[in-house]
Amino acid sequence: MADAEVAKKMLRGILQSNKGGVSLSHLQSEYKELTGEHIPHKQMGHSNLDALLASMPSLVRMERSRSGEVVYFASGAKETGHLAKVVARQRTSKKTGRPHLVNTQMRVKPAAPKRLYLSQNETLLHSCQRTEAGKHLDTFISAHCTTEPVVLLSVILFFGSGKAKPYNPQLVQGHIREILAKYSNGFWVSKLPQMYRELYKQDLPTETKLPGHVLVNLDLLSDICTIDYPMPDNPKRAILYRKELGRRLSNQAVPPLQIPKEEYPSVLVVEATNTNGVLLRYIGEGYSQAQESMEDEMREFYGLDQSSPTPVSSLSSGQLVAVRAEEEEEILRAQVCEVMTDKVKVYYVDHGFSEVISKNKVFELHERFFKLPFQAAKCKLAGLEPFCQDPAVLKKFETMASGKILLAEILERGQTPLVVLYDTSQDDDININAACMKALHDKSLASPLQVNSAYMNVAISSVCSDGTIYCQPPSRALTKMNETLEKIETYFHSQVTSEFLVSRPFCGKRCLSRYKGKWSRVEITNLHGSRVLDILFIDVGVQASVEVFELREIPSPFLHDLIAIPPQAVKCCLADLAVSVGSWTPDAVQWLRDKVLNTTDCSMKVAKVDEKKRCIHVHLFTDKNFHDPDRSLNRQMAQSELLKQQPDVFLTSHRFSMMYILHLNALILNVLISPWTLVFSGNNMDVYVSLACHPGHFVLQPWGDMYRLVVLMGEMILYYNKTEEKPLNVEKNQVYAAKVENSWHRVLVKGVLNSGLVSVYELDYGKHELVSCTQLRPLIKEFRQLPFQGITAQLAGVKQRQWSEEASIVFRHHVEKKPMVAQLEAVQEATNPWERKLTVFLVDTSQEEKDTWVHDIMAEFADELTNEL
């Protein structure tokens, strides 16, 4: 009976060597070619091969192609992944264009190197057991091969033909070792019997040939020697080199590349033929800078400015060398891929591309240049795994990313990190992953709106607080999308939807969330920690905040179809209004919502298409009478007073009436407790300096309550982003919730402007902001329980003065956005908690050797300025 474990390992090797999948018949034929037998499904307890493969999900993954054919892939288990190299072959050779330079002198345009080294011989031994000499081989292996791997070559030579003869194993082993040592520059495998005869005056077995499947896969011998294929079209014409040489020059001596510790390292994108293996280089200290220093040292060491060094005398596949690049007068580290008559193909391990060069440009790599890890690395683009080789995706990526320096957000760290790439060179950051995903849109489903064209049966899905409208004109894409989402609803009814929970959210990810009781397509737009995130319903234009557990992955049977449909929410605005988008009053927004959100048969006529802002200017109607301009909502709003603004109202801190103060205190006294009276035990407390203007004004947050503030803000995001926006009569000196950028903050209103903007003070962070009045909400009781966390303070131990800009910069550098220890000196009482002020010493205790008192630094700085004056 065939060994089941051996059969599994051979199957995995075949599957991993066929990255694009393999049909059942092709899998069977490759297995027979390698082993001489059919896949032993009956011996392994299965009536047919399909059943055997279905019983091994950890080994085999099955997919059905568009033509309906079943294709098998390796599942990716790591335990026997090395066997892919046993059966992998270079079926095609990729021609590489000339490498070109980008900024910071970094080469791009790589091609994958040909790697020809392995470390397993178990499969070979079991395969040899199937020869006629199997019984002799068993005895020999048990006696010698477990401790002396070099003897494996003699095992194959003696037993490969099936005609075993008596011999002295130790003697043969010594002879083989001597031949490898004597011919350290390598020898043709076909010449081994002749050399053996000349040296030891005796013959090897009559058949000097290796077993057929070993001839095809000489990499099986890599435990004892290094193999080179100078004639790629004829793998039987191989050269063997002494293993000691290969081991000394292998990349094992070079330390592995560590992923940068920062969350957003800069990277140079070199090339991508697969988004699961994007070739890149990390930029910065310890990476590109260390590489440039090393290459400067190599240039000096190899004397390019003086006399040329002597080329290396012998080359072998896998060897590390120093190479003078073809196009540049530079010395670079490289690994030998293929040795030819007078040329050699090398892979530049720090730059990520291959090149065929003359042998006289190759030199021995000195040990001092083994210290720096290889700088060419790979990453996987998050969200694009199912489309990793799609031509549209790769073309888009080539256009947007190749040869550019980008920011990489590292989501998962590993041998191939999972990342999201961003282009930050423009005013708005561009999510490269999301842009590549959009390249999958089916252009035949796009229905651009035309100027002067009218559209009926339009659904208005959203009216934003700035006056922007999102609509859904009828289209073939909309119909297809609704049909697909209905199928997903049915599919989820038959599944445990928790199995589709999103485990790794990131900006730009496409997934599903519930909208009005049904699953809808969303894109993640922002993350607030690991629990709360912002999403955009891309087909209705509605933004929301949800918890991660509310999202679901798109089921794989519907993924390709759903991704191909462009977003169905069309961004519009009302044309010919005196007030532009962004300046609408809350009353005007609410009036428009009441008119259109519950209507399913609106009509609109396109007046203008703003390509730059990606917005359609339209005349909107609540019926089909789009021929009469007087019936448009544009005309009705223009004739009303809905868009008129109120006069500015400013707040000055000295104009409070006693009645107002008493009223305000009555509202908040029961829920606001001065935080410093609770945490300043022993006159010291751990704090975080959230804002620092100068020593006379900075803002502290109690360190022990920071986690409570994070939780509170997450709850506020979930609550306020789900509540409907309603007109609010904003009053000065009142406490509200305000949306600042993507988060909700507890704020005090300082003034109201006639432009619709409101000046607010963030009570937890001490910052002043301008926000739209539409971004304010009442601060409910539940969000008043935690005392306001922003504590205004000034530095003790220094004379307060008009601090110079230089002094302010020094102070901010030492304390802002840092944890410190605050020692209380005095408290200036006030009626309201946000008006109180502390006088504290600040101490930096981050260094083990000593504590740093900030007032000492500022005192010295003040003395220096005085002396200069």
Beta strands, then each sheet from edge to edge (+ up, - down):
strand 1: 60-64
strand 2: 70-74
strand 3: 101-102
strand 4: 106-107
strand 5: 187-188
strand 6: 225-228
strand 7: 239-242
strand 8: 266-271
strand 9: 278-283
strand 10: 320-324
strand 11: 331-339
strand 12: 343-348
strand 13: 353-358
strand 14: 362-364
strand 15: 377-381
strand 16: 405-412
strand 17: 418-423
strand 18: 430-431
strand 19: 454-463
strand 20: 469-472
strand 21: 510-515
strand 22: 518-528
strand 23: 532-537
strand 24: 542-547
strand 25: 570-574
strand 26: 602-610
strand 27: 615-621
strand 28: 649-650
strand 29: 684-694
strand 30: 697-702
strand 31: 735-740
strand 32: 743-752
strand 33: 757-762
strand 34: 768-772
strand 35: 776-778
strand 36: 791-795
strand 37: 818-828
strand 38: 837-844
strand 39: 852-853
sheet 1: 1+ 2-
sheet 2: 3+ 4-
sheet 3: 5+ 7- 6+
sheet 4: 18+ 17- 15- 9+ 8- 16+
sheet 5: 13+ 12- 11+ 10- 14+
sheet 6: 19+ 20- 25+ 27+ 26- 19+
sheet 7: 21+ 22- 23+ 24-
sheet 8: 28+ 32- 31+ 35-
sheet 9: 28+ 32- 33+ 34-
sheet 10: 39+ 38- 36- 30+ 29- 37+
end
